[in-house]
Amino acid sequence: MAVNARTGEVQGERPYSKAKIAMLVAAVVMLVVLIIVLKSAR
């Protein structure tokens, strides 16, 4: 991926990391589960 400093034009595609995306999804799911458990504990 490269960005032209003069025009701002982007060449190539963004390098997505599958591991980081999977960790983010897992963290969001755990957060939702934690909120549900805490609300049901009342």
C-alpha positions as a Markdown table, in Angstrom:
| # | Residue | x | y | z |
|---|---|---|---|---|
| 1 | Met | 0.0 | 0.0 | 0.0 |
| 2 | Ala | 1.3 | 3.5 | -0.8 |
| 3 | Val | -0.2 | 7.0 | -0.6 |
| 4 | Asn | 0.9 | 9.8 | -2.9 |
| 5 | Ala | 1.8 | 12.7 | -0.7 |
| 6 | Arg | 0.9 | 15.3 | -3.3 |
| 7 | Thr | -2.5 | 14.0 | -4.5 |
| 8 | Gly | -3.5 | 11.7 | -1.6 |
| 9 | Glu | -4.1 | 8.9 | -4.1 |
| 10 | Val | -3.9 | 5.4 | -2.6 |
| 11 | Gln | -2.2 | 2.5 | -4.5 |
| 12 | Gly | -2.8 | -1.1 | -3.6 |
| 13 | Glu | -5.0 | -2.6 | -0.9 |
| 14 | Arg | -5.1 | -2.3 | 2.8 |
| 15 | Pro | -3.2 | -5.1 | 4.5 |
| 16 | Tyr | -5.8 | -6.7 | 6.8 |
| 17 | Ser | -4.5 | -8.9 | 9.6 |
| 18 | Lys | -6.9 | -11.9 | 10.1 |
| 19 | Ala | -5.4 | -12.6 | 13.5 |
| 20 | Lys | -6.1 | -9.0 | 14.7 |
| 21 | Ile | -9.7 | -9.1 | 13.3 |
| 22 | Ala | -10.4 | -12.4 | 15.0 |
| 23 | Met | -9.1 | -11.1 | 18.3 |
| 24 | Leu | -11.3 | -8.0 | 18.0 |
| 25 | Val | -14.4 | -10.1 | 17.3 |
| 26 | Ala | -13.6 | -12.4 | 20.2 |
| 27 | Ala | -13.1 | -9.4 | 22.5 |
| 28 | Val | -16.5 | -7.9 | 21.5 |
| 29 | Val | -18.3 | -11.2 | 22.0 |
| 30 | Met | -16.7 | -11.7 | 25.5 |
| 31 | Leu | -17.7 | -8.1 | 26.4 |
| 32 | Val | -21.3 | -8.8 | 25.3 |
| 33 | Val | -21.4 | -12.1 | 27.2 |
| 34 | Leu | -20.0 | -10.3 | 30.3 |
| 35 | Ile | -22.7 | -7.6 | 30.2 |
| 36 | Ile | -25.4 | -10.2 | 29.8 |
| 37 | Val | -24.1 | -12.2 | 32.7 |
| 38 | Leu | -23.8 | -9.2 | 35.0 |
| 39 | Lys | -27.3 | -8.0 | 34.1 |
| 40 | Ser | -28.8 | -11.4 | 34.7 |
| 41 | Ala | -27.0 | -11.8 | 38.1 |
| 42 | Arg | -29.1 | -9.0 | 39.6 |
